[in-house]
Every structure is written in structure tokens, then in C-alpha cells.
Amino acid sequence: MAKDLWITEMHGGKGPKEGRFTEWCKGHGFNGVTKACIEVAKKSKDKSVRSMAIFAERAQSKEGF
């Protein structure tokens, strides 16, 4: 339990699953990481956004690695 709190504090009060891609999706009008957000992000000109989208897609389809 203490380890979970440390991880949350390390991420600035966010849960360990929230991060840059979640922020990107919310900033582009989505309610979080959704299939629609992933599809839009995969078409982005920014390589790092495309990489995050591909990672999120794989993580959702396999429920983690």
C-alpha cells in the first residue's frame, strides 16, 4: 500500500495509469484514452504521439503486457 502511495506522489498526485497520453487526449476534446482518441493520435504528425497511441492500443487490446 505504501508503494502505491509513493507511485501516486511520484506522478504528481495522478494515478500510475494517467500520463502524457491521457493529457493529450483530454486536451484534444476526448474524455481520456479512448479508441477514438487512439485513432486520431495514430494519424498525428508528431512521432511521439503516434508512439503513445500505438502503445495504448496494444495495452488496451491485451489488457497490459
C-alpha positions, 0 to 999 in steps of 0.5 A, spaced: 500 500 500 505 504 501 508 503 494 502 505 491 502 511 495 509 513 493 507 511 485 501 516 486 506 522 489 511 520 484 506 522 478 504 528 481 498 526 485 495 522 478 494 515 478 500 510 475 495 509 469 494 517 467 500 520 463 502 524 457 497 520 453 491 521 457 493 529 457 493 529 450 487 526 449 483 530 454 486 536 451 484 534 444 476 534 446 476 526 448 474 524 455 481 520 456 484 514 452 479 512 448 479 508 441 477 514 438 482 518 441 487 512 439 485 513 432 486 520 431 493 520 435 495 514 430 494 519 424 498 525 428 504 528 425 508 528 431 512 521 432 511 521 439 504 521 439 503 516 434 508 512 439 503 513 445 497 511 441 500 505 438 502 503 445 495 504 448 492 500 443 496 494 444 495 495 452 488 496 451 487 490 446 491 485 451 489 488 457 497 490 459 503 486 457 
